[in-house]
């Protein structure tokens, strides 16, 4: 067998093996090469997942699942059988990538331990803020701010608290306690020694936050005065309804309905008073008829 024949056979074997491993698709000017590497299986999610940042990387991981799933700069990444895969959706489909972004390499083994000051982030909040957070180094500043700032003491509750809405804000406060404790859009907020703290539970633990939602700023000094038409709400009822109440402007409508009822009661009182006044002052009753007679 000549050297040329041997080289031809080797080339044929090489391209045959490549054809088995690659699926080349050419269309619309886009060349896509799919390898024979097995993609990770699809995973069903009951809803968009929550994520937690990994300190110093601006990579976010999904807790409470038995595999690694990361969000980084708009994309989702997942290692599977020693390969990396990427997707635009947390549930896939997944495409193989030759290299993962540098922040995803050599992630600490204990990355699932949520450090103090960090918290679970709803995917919608992360999707809308990840770029600004990374640009402004938000998580780095959180770690710096937390140094030297003491969290508020724990408060013992014998049972879940009742809350009262603050008119016009959809902020709810806990009455009958010495400190300020608020509920707003699924989270608890508490001011302490000139700083604000946030928690997922009414009893803590508390984490320092640089900014709080605007409805919590400049609350009225008399916010603890329960206005007419408002009432104490068991926490379970609030937890199950706060989102719908805010969406449907429930408390605004209650205020409007109460104003209508007040005006109706005022008109009823006026009608009740008028006959008595005419009885006690008959001269006023006859004034109008006399004026009417003089017109003709």
N, C-alpha and C positions, 0 to 999 in steps of 0.2 A: 504494500500500500504506500503510495507516494505521500510526501509531506503535504502537498496541496490537498489531496483527498482527505487526509486526516484533519486538516484545518477546516475543511468544509463540513465534515461530519460534526466536529466540535461546535461550530457555529449553529448548525441545525439543532443539535441537542440543547444549546443555550436558549435559542429563541423558542423552542418547544416548551421548555420549562417556564420561561417568562410568560408565555401565552396561558399556561395553566394557572399562574399565580396572579395575572393581571386581567382586568376587564376594562378595555379602553373604549370610551364612548366619546365620539366627536360629533358635535352638533351646535349650530348657532355660534360658531366661532369659539366655543368653550370646550376645552379638552379636559375630561375628568377621568382619572385613573383610579379604579377601585381595586384595592388589594384583596387577597384571599384571607386577610386577617379577620377573625370572628369579631363581630360587634357585640357590645354588651346587651343583655336582654332588656326589653322594655319594662318599666316599673310603673305601676298605677299609683297615682296620688289622689287622695280624697279632695285636696284643694291645694292652692299654691303654698309651698313650704315656707317655713321661717328659716332664717339663716343667722349665723354668728360670725363676726369678723375674727380672723387670725391675726394677732398683734404684729404690726410692722410690715404687713404684706398687702393689705387691702384685697386679700382673698377671703371669701366667705364660704363657710361650709354648712351643710344641712345636718343638724343633729338628729338623733332618734331614728336613724336608719342604719342598716347593717352593712353598708358599703360606702365608699368615699364619693362624694358629690360636691363639686365646688363651683362657685360663681366668681368670675374675674373679668372685669371690663366688658360687660354686656354678654359674654358667652358663658356657657356651662361646660365644665370639664369633668371627665370621669376616667380614672385608670381602670383597666380591665385586662387581665392576663398579660401583664408587663407591657401594655401598650396604652397610649393616651387617645381619648376620643373627645370630640367637641360637638356641641349642639347649640341651637338658638333657643331651645326649650328645655326645661328641667326634666321633662319626660322623654326626650329624644325627638326624632331619630338621631343616631350617633354616627359621626364620620371619623375615620381614623386620621390622626395628625402625626406627622413625623416627630415633631417637637412640641412640648408644652411651654407656655410662657415661664420665664425664669422664676417668678414668685411661687410657682407651683412645684418647683424642684426642691427636694430636701426639706419638706415640711416637717416640723417637729412631730415626734411620735405621740406626744400628749396634746396635740392640737385641739382635741375634742374637749379639753378642760376649759370651761368658760372663765376667763380671768375676771377679777373684780373690776367693775366699771363698764363691762361689756354686757350686752343683752341680746336676746333673740329679736330679729328684725323681720317683720312681715315682708314677703317678696315685693309687694307693691311699693312699699316705702323704699326698699333698697333700689328697685328699678328706677325710681324717680330721683334718687339722690346719690347713687354710687359715684358718679362723675364729679359732682361738687365735693363730696366727702374726700375723695382722693386728691383733688386739686388743692383743697384747703387743709389737707392733712388732719381731718377731723378726729380720727381715732388716736392719732399721736397726741393731739392737744387734750383729748379726754384723759389719757394716762397722766399727762403732766398736771392737769387741773386737779386730778384726784389726790395727788400727793399733798398731804397736810390739811385736807378738808375732812373734818370728822362728820360721819354720817349721823343722822338723828337717832336717838335711842329708840329701841323697839317699844311698841305699845301693845299691851295685852288686851285682847278682846274676848269676852265670854261667849260671844256669838257674832255672826256677821252684822255689821252696823246698818242702820237706816240712814238714808240720805235725803237731802232737800235740794231741789233745783234753784239756781240763782237766775232770776229772770233775764232773758235776752242773751244768755251765754251758753246754755247747755253744759254748764259746769255744775257739779253737784257737791255739796259739802256735808260733812258729818257733824250733826249738832251734838250738844251735851258732852263736849270734850274740850280740854284746855288749849290744845294745839290745833293748828289749821290742817285739815286733811280734805283733799279734793279728789273727785273722780272726773275724768274727762276722756272721752273716746277710747274706752277700754283700758285705761291706765290710771294709776294713782299718783298724785303729786302732793309734795309737802315742802313748805319753806322752813328753813332752819338756819339760824345764825347768818342771815344775809345771803344764803344760797338756796337753790332749789334741788329737790331730789325726786326721783321717780322710782316706781316699783310696779310689779305685776300683781302684787297682793296688798291688801289694805294694811297688813301688819309688817310689811317689809319682806326681805331686806331692801335697803334703799341705796340707790346709786346717784351720784352727783350728775347734774346736767347743766350745760352752759346756758341753754335757752329753754324756755317753756312756751307752750302754745299761747298765742296772743289773748284768747279769752281769759287766761289766768292773770293777766297783767292789769294792774290798777282796779282791783275788785272794789266795789263800794264798801265803805267802812261799816255800814249797817247790813252787810250781806247775810248775817245770821238771823235777821228778822224775817220770819216766814211770811211772805205776802199772802193776802187773801186768795183763795182758790188753789194754792199750792199745798202740798202735804208731804209727810214723811214716806219714803219709798223703801221697802225692804231691798237689800242688796241683790238678792236673787232676781227680783222683778226688774230692777234697773239693768243688771247684767244681760238679761234676755231681751230688753226692749230699747236700750239707749240709742242704738243705731237707727231703728225705725222711727223713734220719737224725733230724733234730730232731722232725719230725712223728710219727715212729714210735718215738721215744725209744730209738733204736738203742743208744747207749752205756749207757744205764741198764740195758737188757736184757742187754747184755754183762757188766756188773758183777754182775747177779743170777745169770746163768748161771755165771759164774766162781765165785761164792759157793757155788752148788749143787755144782759140781765139786770145790771144796775140801773141802766137808763129806763128799762121797762118798769122796774119797781118804783123809780122816781116819778114816772108818769102816773102810776097807780096811786101813789101817795098824794099827788096833786089832785087827782079826781076825787079822792076821799075827803080832802080838805075843802074843796070848793063848795059842796052843799052845806057844810057847817058854816062857812063864812057867809054864804047867802042868807042862812037862817039867822045868824047873829047880826047881820048888817043888811036888812031888807032894802035900805035906801040905795045900796050899791046894786042890788038885783034889779031895781026898776030904772036905773039910769039908762041902760042901753035901750029898752023899749021906748022910753020917752024921747030919746034922741031919734029913734027910728020914726016916731009919730011926727016929730017936728019937720022931718024931711019932706012930708007930703002936704 
